């Protein structure tokens, strides 16, 4: 009987140690995690805008036409992202509430969303392009945004931090 109890306790100990090691904190902060939530408050860290190559109908990634690094990303340019039906709402401000805007993005498939500009005056939604969540961890998220407003196409890569 003591032998059975010893084997049972030993087996229980092994199972618990395997269970605890498999439930430890994941490595979402190493850039490879995709299970982190995009909901919450994010701060703009950098933005790279590229010209559109109309010949090949894709962004010209050879050189950014405009680069902006937000050194004070922890204080300004906030993106508050909340779940909204089949997508998300992004209310962004300059951090001083001098201006704000609202975007909605609705899931197409995987990590790609239709992007809508929500007009402040009447809440009218205007489709302006697509947004692809390239990576998301607990601390950083990278978006690729393709816009098409009245035939004028654009492409930007935006990095957000928590």
trRosetta pair geometry for C-beta under 8 A, 3 or more apart (Angstrom, degrees):
i j d omega theta_ij theta_ji phi_ij phi_ji
1 4 5.8 -52 -152 34 34 110
1 5 6.5 32 151 -16 66 105
2 5 5.6 -55 -148 39 35 111
2 6 6.1 38 153 -22 67 106
3 6 5.6 -53 -146 36 30 113
3 7 6.4 29 154 -17 64 105
4 7 5.7 -53 -145 38 31 110
4 8 6.2 34 153 -21 64 107
5 8 5.6 -54 -147 37 31 114
5 9 6.3 29 155 -17 65 105
6 9 5.9 -54 -146 38 29 108
6 10 6.2 29 154 -18 63 109
7 10 5.7 -55 -145 39 30 112
7 11 6.2 31 155 -19 65 108
8 11 5.8 -55 -145 37 27 110
8 12 6.2 29 155 -19 63 108
9 12 5.6 -53 -145 38 30 113
9 13 6.3 34 154 -22 64 105
10 13 5.7 -53 -149 34 30 113
10 14 6.5 30 154 -18 63 105
11 14 5.8 -54 -149 36 31 111
11 15 6.3 29 154 -16 65 107
12 15 5.8 -56 -146 39 30 110
12 16 6.2 27 157 -18 65 109
13 16 5.9 -57 -145 38 28 108
13 17 6.4 24 158 -17 64 107
14 17 6.0 -58 -148 36 28 107
14 18 6.5 26 155 -15 64 107
15 18 5.9 -57 -148 38 30 109
15 19 6.2 32 154 -20 65 109
16 19 5.5 -53 -144 38 32 114
16 20 6.3 29 159 -17 66 106
17 20 5.9 -52 -143 38 31 107
17 21 6.3 26 158 -15 64 108
18 21 6.0 -60 -146 40 29 106
18 22 6.2 21 159 -15 65 111
19 22 6.1 -63 -145 39 26 104
19 23 6.3 7 162 -5 64 115
20 23 6.0 -69 -142 46 29 100
20 24 7.0 55 155 -56 62 85
21 24 5.9 -22 -157 -18 37 116
26 33 6.5 115 125 -110 118 124
26 35 7.1 32 79 52 163 130
27 30 4.6 0 159 0 104 123
27 32 7.1 21 108 56 103 104
27 33 6.6 -168 100 -58 56 108
28 33 3.1 44 -134 -76 66 175
28 35 6.5 -100 -100 57 121 86
28 36 5.0 122 -176 -53 139 110
28 137 4.6 152 153 -151 82 83
28 138 5.0 90 103 -17 125 95
29 33 7.1 16 -23 4 27 134
29 137 5.2 121 -105 164 37 136
29 138 5.7 -46 -72 43 86 103
29 139 5.5 45 -124 10 96 119
30 33 6.9 105 45 -21 73 93
30 137 7.4 169 36 -115 35 146
31 135 6.4 0 -166 177 66 151
31 137 6.4 -64 -85 -43 27 139
31 140 7.6 -15 -98 69 69 128
32 135 8.0 -62 -105 -143 20 119
33 36 5.5 71 123 -18 120 103
33 136 7.4 -80 101 96 84 57
33 137 4.7 94 56 -112 114 81
33 138 7.4 7 83 -16 153 76
34 135 7.3 -94 -93 -142 78 60
34 136 6.5 78 -137 54 50 84
36 136 4.9 -144 74 132 105 92
36 137 5.1 105 -4 -165 154 22
36 138 4.9 -145 -121 -64 133 52
36 141 8.0 -140 99 -78 124 97
37 40 6.7 100 105 -13 105 109
37 136 7.8 -108 95 148 12 135
38 81 5.7 -62 137 120 85 152
38 88 6.6 -66 100 -78 119 163
38 133 6.4 -88 -81 -117 144 148
38 136 5.5 -72 -79 -131 87 155
38 141 6.1 93 -123 -117 89 153
39 81 5.4 -139 -125 104 40 91
39 82 6.1 56 -140 -117 100 34
39 83 5.9 -33 -87 -38 129 84
39 88 7.2 -153 -86 -125 75 120
40 80 7.7 -92 144 -144 26 57
40 81 6.4 1 45 55 40 90
40 162 6.6 10 117 -112 134 119
41 78 5.8 -23 -164 -163 98 111
41 79 7.3 147 -158 77 48 50
41 80 5.3 -17 -101 -102 75 73
41 81 7.8 175 -84 18 26 72
41 162 7.2 106 87 -131 66 80
42 78 7.1 136 74 -160 44 59
42 79 4.4 -21 66 63 97 103
42 80 7.9 -179 24 -78 68 28
42 81 6.5 21 4 -4 112 114
42 141 6.3 -51 -126 34 148 123
42 160 3.8 27 165 167 129 128
42 161 6.7 137 -163 63 78 27
42 162 6.0 -59 -109 -78 65 66
43 70 7.3 -145 154 109 90 140
43 73 4.2 124 134 164 112 83
43 74 5.7 114 103 -97 175 28
43 75 7.7 70 -138 21 140 24
43 76 7.4 92 -152 70 104 38
43 77 6.2 93 -162 84 67 80
43 78 5.9 -35 -97 -101 68 61
43 79 7.4 -169 -78 18 20 81
43 160 6.5 141 64 -161 33 75
43 161 5.3 -35 64 66 90 82
43 162 7.3 134 13 -107 89 20
44 47 6.6 -14 -169 -41 118 107
44 70 4.8 89 106 1 90 156
44 73 5.6 -134 84 -128 48 100
44 76 7.7 -47 46 105 100 73
44 77 3.8 -51 25 127 118 132
44 78 8.0 -118 -7 -69 82 18
44 79 7.0 99 -52 -22 80 107
44 158 6.8 -61 -132 -167 92 104
44 159 7.7 98 -163 81 54 56
44 160 6.1 -45 -97 -105 41 73
45 69 7.2 -18 156 -153 60 69
45 70 5.7 -131 -141 54 19 99
45 73 4.5 -5 -92 -88 58 167
45 140 7.7 -27 4 -130 152 96
45 159 4.5 -56 65 104 110 100
45 160 6.4 163 3 -116 92 17
45 161 4.7 78 -52 -16 122 110
46 67 7.5 -14 -170 -171 99 82
46 68 6.8 166 -154 91 55 56
46 69 4.8 -14 -106 -109 92 67
46 70 6.6 -147 -71 15 41 78
46 158 7.4 178 91 -149 53 43
46 159 4.6 23 48 40 88 113
47 66 7.7 -11 114 113 96 95
47 67 7.4 165 88 -154 58 40
47 68 4.7 2 55 57 98 100
47 70 7.8 56 -5 -24 93 101
47 156 6.0 -4 -171 -176 91 118
47 157 7.3 164 -152 83 44 51
47 158 5.1 -1 -107 -107 82 77
47 159 7.6 -145 -66 24 46 69
48 64 4.3 -87 -164 -114 95 139
48 66 7.6 163 -154 87 38 57
48 67 5.4 0 -110 -110 74 77
48 68 8.0 -162 -71 28 41 62
48 156 6.4 160 82 -156 48 65
48 157 4.7 -2 55 52 102 96
48 158 8.0 -159 27 -69 63 42
49 64 6.2 97 61 -167 46 90
49 65 5.5 -61 103 61 91 90
49 66 4.2 11 47 53 117 98
49 67 7.6 -145 27 -67 71 40
49 154 6.7 -24 -159 -174 100 111
49 155 7.3 137 -157 83 54 51
49 156 4.7 -24 -99 -99 67 96
50 59 4.5 68 99 -175 133 114
50 60 5.7 -169 171 66 105 64
50 61 6.0 -21 -134 -95 156 47
50 63 7.8 140 -128 87 85 39
50 64 5.7 -75 -81 -117 71 57
50 65 6.2 126 -133 2 25 91
50 154 7.6 142 68 -170 59 64
50 155 4.6 -28 59 78 104 103
50 156 7.0 180 13 -84 75 43
50 157 7.8 46 -16 -7 111 92
51 59 7.4 134 83 -158 40 69
51 60 4.7 -9 77 42 90 122
51 65 5.1 98 -43 -44 85 131
52 58 7.7 -174 -156 108 71 17
52 59 6.0 -61 -109 -105 56 54
52 60 6.9 135 -163 -4 6 89
52 153 4.0 99 -102 92 164 103
52 154 6.1 -97 -42 -87 111 31
52 155 6.4 127 -84 -8 79 100
53 56 4.7 6 118 43 120 97
53 57 7.3 -72 94 -11 75 13
53 58 5.7 -9 57 67 107 62
53 59 6.7 83 8 165 89 12
53 60 4.3 117 -49 -62 101 90
54 57 6.6 24 -157 -80 36 56
54 153 7.5 145 -87 38 81 124
59 146 7.4 -126 -45 -107 113 96
59 155 3.5 -56 -90 33 133 162
60 63 7.3 -17 129 41 102 67
64 67 4.8 83 108 -63 142 94
70 73 4.2 98 107 -73 111 86
70 76 6.8 -139 -167 77 122 99
70 77 5.7 -91 -128 37 157 146
72 75 4.9 -42 164 42 100 108
72 76 5.4 47 106 16 106 108
73 76 7.1 -87 -122 58 27 70
73 77 6.6 -56 -130 62 65 112
73 161 5.6 79 127 40 137 120
74 161 7.5 -52 -78 95 71 123
75 95 5.7 80 137 -168 62 149
76 94 6.0 -15 -168 169 100 58
76 95 3.3 -111 -126 5 57 153
76 96 7.2 -9 -120 -23 98 83
77 92 7.1 0 -169 -174 62 104
77 93 7.5 -163 -125 90 26 48
77 94 6.1 -9 -78 -136 59 43
77 95 5.8 -34 -12 -30 37 108
78 92 6.6 180 92 -146 50 59
78 93 5.4 2 53 51 93 88
78 95 5.7 118 -13 -84 95 73
79 90 5.3 -19 -165 -163 100 103
79 91 7.6 148 -156 74 48 40
79 92 4.7 -17 -100 -97 69 95
79 160 6.0 -58 36 -126 135 141
80 90 7.3 145 70 -155 45 48
80 91 4.9 -18 59 61 101 92
80 92 7.5 -180 18 -81 66 42
80 93 8.0 20 -4 3 104 99
81 88 5.2 7 -171 176 97 131
81 89 7.1 165 -148 81 50 47
81 90 5.1 -12 -98 -100 82 76
82 88 6.6 153 77 -157 35 78
82 89 5.2 -13 59 56 89 96
82 91 7.9 14 7 3 104 100
83 88 6.1 -54 -109 -104 35 73
84 87 5.7 -24 73 81 90 70
84 88 5.6 115 22 -137 95 18
84 89 4.4 83 -35 -25 144 94
84 104 6.2 -84 85 -138 151 105
85 106 7.4 -16 92 -118 109 99
86 106 5.2 44 95 -155 99 91
86 107 5.1 -112 160 31 87 100
87 104 6.2 93 101 172 130 83
87 105 5.0 -152 -177 100 129 52
87 106 3.7 -110 -31 -103 143 42
87 107 5.3 -168 -82 -19 81 70
87 113 5.8 110 -132 -142 119 123
87 114 7.9 -82 -87 54 155 77
88 104 7.1 179 91 -151 44 57
88 105 5.6 0 54 55 86 88
88 113 7.6 -42 29 -128 94 162
89 102 6.5 -15 -172 -166 97 101
89 103 7.4 160 -158 86 50 48
89 104 5.2 -25 -103 -101 68 80
89 118 7.8 3 -140 -14 99 149
90 102 7.0 152 81 -157 55 50
90 103 4.5 -6 58 60 107 95
90 104 7.4 -177 18 -83 75 29
90 105 7.1 29 -9 -2 113 102
91 100 6.2 8 180 179 88 120
91 101 7.6 176 -151 88 50 39
91 102 5.2 -17 -102 -102 71 83
92 100 6.4 166 87 -154 45 70
92 101 5.5 -10 58 58 93 84
92 102 7.7 173 18 -87 70 34
92 103 7.3 19 -3 7 111 101
93 96 7.6 -160 152 44 107 40
93 97 5.7 -16 -167 -92 139 50
93 98 7.9 128 -175 40 91 56
93 99 6.9 163 -147 88 65 48
93 100 4.3 -28 -93 -97 82 93
94 97 7.4 -134 54 -25 80 13
94 98 5.2 -33 54 47 134 97
94 99 5.5 58 -12 49 117 83
94 100 7.6 -121 -2 -74 72 57
97 100 6.9 -16 -139 -44 59 111
100 120 7.9 116 87 -93 84 133
101 117 7.5 -42 180 -150 115 89
101 118 7.9 142 174 58 69 79
101 120 7.4 -97 -122 -50 54 111
102 117 7.8 111 85 -168 61 50
102 118 4.0 -42 97 60 109 120
102 120 7.0 129 14 -79 107 76
103 115 6.2 -19 -172 -166 119 89
103 116 6.5 146 -164 78 65 53
103 117 6.1 -38 -106 -102 76 48
103 118 6.6 -175 -100 4 19 90
104 115 7.8 154 84 -156 46 43
104 116 4.5 -13 61 61 90 110
104 118 5.8 76 -13 -46 100 114
104 125 6.4 -40 39 -126 127 125
105 113 3.6 60 165 138 107 141
105 114 6.5 171 -153 79 63 43
105 115 5.0 -17 -102 -100 95 63
105 116 7.0 -179 -81 19 42 75
105 131 4.8 -53 -123 41 147 133
106 113 5.9 145 65 -161 28 90
106 114 5.0 -13 58 53 90 98
106 116 7.2 35 -5 -7 100 116
107 112 7.7 93 -156 82 55 51
107 113 5.6 -48 -92 -103 35 82
108 112 4.6 -45 55 105 116 95
108 113 6.1 -179 -3 -108 86 22
108 114 5.8 111 -58 -32 102 80
108 130 7.2 -20 -13 -134 144 112
109 112 5.9 8 60 52 62 103
111 132 5.9 69 115 -164 92 71
111 133 4.4 -109 -175 58 107 88
111 134 7.5 141 130 -74 142 21
112 130 6.1 -4 -171 -177 95 119
112 131 7.5 157 -155 83 50 46
112 132 5.0 -18 -102 -101 74 83
113 130 6.6 151 80 -161 47 68
113 131 4.7 -18 64 62 103 93
113 132 7.5 178 21 -80 72 36
113 133 7.6 52 -5 -19 112 92
114 127 6.0 -41 176 -133 110 109
114 130 6.2 -50 -109 -105 39 70
114 131 8.0 17 109 20 7 82
115 127 7.1 106 79 -156 52 62
115 128 5.5 -65 107 66 99 83
115 129 4.7 -9 54 74 123 71
115 130 5.7 174 -3 -111 101 12
115 131 4.6 103 -71 -23 116 99
115 145 6.6 60 -64 -145 166 98
115 147 7.4 -74 82 -97 139 75
116 125 4.3 4 177 -171 135 105
116 126 6.3 142 -158 66 76 34
116 127 5.5 -45 -97 -92 78 50
116 128 6.7 127 -127 9 25 85
117 125 7.2 150 73 -154 42 54
117 126 4.9 -20 58 62 94 95
117 128 4.9 56 -18 -23 104 135
118 123 6.1 -15 -175 -150 101 53
118 124 7.5 158 -155 78 53 35
118 125 5.5 -24 -99 -97 69 74
119 122 5.7 7 98 48 117 74
119 123 6.7 -94 70 -31 72 4
119 124 4.5 4 34 55 123 85
119 125 7.6 -144 6 -73 81 26
119 126 6.8 63 -37 -8 102 108
120 123 7.9 19 -143 -67 17 49
121 124 7.8 -12 71 15 83 100
128 147 5.3 -17 153 -141 92 94
128 148 7.1 168 179 53 47 53
128 149 5.8 -4 -143 -72 90 95
129 145 6.2 82 106 177 138 79
129 146 4.9 -165 -173 99 119 58
129 147 3.8 -94 -43 -106 146 43
129 148 5.4 133 -90 10 85 72
129 149 7.9 -55 -42 -41 101 76
129 154 7.9 -73 -81 62 154 81
130 145 7.4 179 91 -149 48 50
130 146 5.1 8 52 54 89 100
131 143 5.7 -25 -165 -163 98 116
131 144 7.4 151 -158 79 48 48
131 145 5.1 -11 -106 -104 76 81
132 143 6.9 141 72 -160 49 60
132 144 4.6 -11 58 59 104 98
132 145 7.8 -163 23 -73 67 38
132 146 8.0 38 -5 -3 102 98
133 136 5.7 -11 174 -35 120 116
133 141 6.7 -45 -149 -169 98 105
133 142 7.6 115 -167 77 53 53
133 143 6.1 -36 -103 -101 52 72
134 142 4.4 -48 62 98 112 103
134 143 6.7 174 5 -107 91 16
134 144 5.5 79 -47 -14 116 101
134 157 7.8 -3 -3 -140 148 98
135 140 7.3 12 108 109 104 94
135 141 6.9 -169 95 -142 59 44
135 142 4.9 32 44 33 88 106
136 140 7.6 -161 -140 99 39 51
136 141 4.4 11 -111 -112 81 92
136 142 7.7 -144 -66 26 55 60
137 140 5.3 23 46 48 102 75
137 141 7.4 -160 29 -69 55 59
138 162 6.9 -78 150 36 58 145
139 161 6.4 -7 165 -153 73 77
139 162 5.3 -117 -135 42 44 99
140 159 6.7 -15 -165 -170 102 95
140 160 7.1 151 -156 83 52 54
140 161 5.6 -19 -100 -105 72 67
140 162 7.5 -117 -58 7 37 80
141 159 7.4 158 83 -156 47 50
141 160 4.7 -12 61 61 95 103
141 161 8.0 -168 23 -74 70 27
142 157 6.7 -4 -173 -174 98 93
142 158 7.2 162 -154 84 51 48
142 159 5.3 -17 -103 -102 79 73
142 160 7.7 -171 -78 22 33 72
143 157 7.2 167 86 -154 54 46
143 158 4.6 -6 58 58 103 97
143 159 8.0 -167 23 -75 70 30
143 160 7.2 39 -6 -7 105 109
144 155 7.2 -8 -174 -168 88 92
144 156 7.6 169 -153 86 47 44
144 157 5.5 -17 -101 -102 71 75
145 155 7.1 161 86 -152 55 45
145 156 4.9 -10 58 59 101 90
145 157 7.8 -180 19 -81 74 27
145 158 6.5 24 -4 -1 117 113
146 153 7.1 -12 -175 -166 87 96
146 154 7.3 166 -156 86 45 50
146 155 5.3 -9 -105 -103 70 80
147 153 6.7 159 87 -154 58 47
147 154 4.5 -2 54 56 104 97
147 155 7.6 -162 20 -70 73 35
147 156 7.7 20 -6 6 109 102
148 151 7.2 12 -173 -98 86 14
148 152 7.3 156 -152 72 45 42
148 153 5.0 -9 -100 -99 78 76
148 154 7.8 -171 -70 22 40 67
149 152 5.5 -26 70 59 76 95
149 154 7.9 -4 15 8 96 110
